[in-house]
Amino acid sequence: MEIKWYIFLSAILFCIGIIGALTRRNSIIVFMCIELMLNSVNLLLVAFSKMHMAVPNAFGASMASSAQIFVFFIMILAAAEVSVGLAIIVMLFRNTRSIDINFLNRLKN
């Protein structure tokens, strides 16, 4: 499969994530859109690493394995971000009975 299809798919997924994060008011949906954007970047990083697989780095490992390890760490950080974010959303829902972002924005006054 050519690299242009991976770039196209990643760009489409990233655009869907941006549109969803900017237009939705539900905070859980916004988190899902942010995760979609992170995963589209991960897909693009893995695709580029496979394209440049034969280039060794300074430590002797290939660039493909280095990029895949980097993607793995990004996925771990994204999982931690989701767990903290969902915990915050649950606490806000218990206090305000709403997960609407516009309602939470009005609470600062």
N, C-alpha and C positions, 0 to 999 in steps of 0.2 A: 504494500500500500504506500502510495506517495505521501510525502510530508505535507503537501498542500491540503490534503483532506483532514489531517490532524489539526493543522492550523485553522482551517475553516470550522471544524467542529468545536475547537476550543474557543474561537472567537464568538460563535453562536451561543455557546453555553455561558460565556462571560457576559455577553450582552443581555441574555435572559436574566441572569443573576442581578445585573445592575438595574434593569427595568423593574424587576420584582422588588428589589430593596428600596427603590425610590418611590414606587407607587403603592405598595401595600402598607396597611396600618397595623396589621397583626404582627406582634413582635416575634412570634415563633416562625411565621413565614419569612420575616426579614432575616432571621438566623439561617433558615434553610437556603435563602438566596445567597447569603454570604458564603455558606459552605459550598454552594454550586460554583461560585466564582473561584474559591480556593482550589476546588477540584479541577476546574478548567485550566488553571495555571499549572497544576501538577501534571495534567495530561500533556500540555505543551512542553513542559520541562522533560518529561520522559521521552516524548517524540523527538525533541532536539538531541537528547543524549543518545538515542538509538541512531540518529543520523550521523553523529560524530563519534561513533563507537570505537573506531580504530585509533583515536588520538590518546596516547598515554599522558598522564599528568606527572607532576614532580615526584609523587610517592610511588609510582610504578603501577598504580591501578588505572584501569581504563576510565574514561570520562562517563561512560554509561553507568557503571556501577556507582560512581560517586554521585551522579545526579539521582539515581534511584534511592540511594541512602538519604540524600537531601529531601526527596519527596516523602520518604518514610517519616522523617522528623517533622516535616510540615504537617503530615496527617496526624501525628501524635499531638502537636501543638493545637491543631484545629479541634481535636477531640477534647482536649483540656479546656479550650475556649468555649466549646458548646456546653460542657458540663457546668462551668461557672456561670455562663449566660443563662442557661435554663434554671439554675438554682436562683439566680436573681429574679427571673421572670416569675417563678413560683412564689417567692416571697412578696413580690409586688402584687401578684394576684390575690394572695391571702390578705394583704392590707387594703387593697383598693377594689377588689372584685372586677378588675378590668385588665386586659393585656393590650389595649389600644394605645399606640404610641402617642397619638395626639392628646389623649387624656393624661398620660404620664408627663407630657411636656407642660401641661397646665398646672401640674402640681408644684412647680418650682416657685410660683408666686405666693 
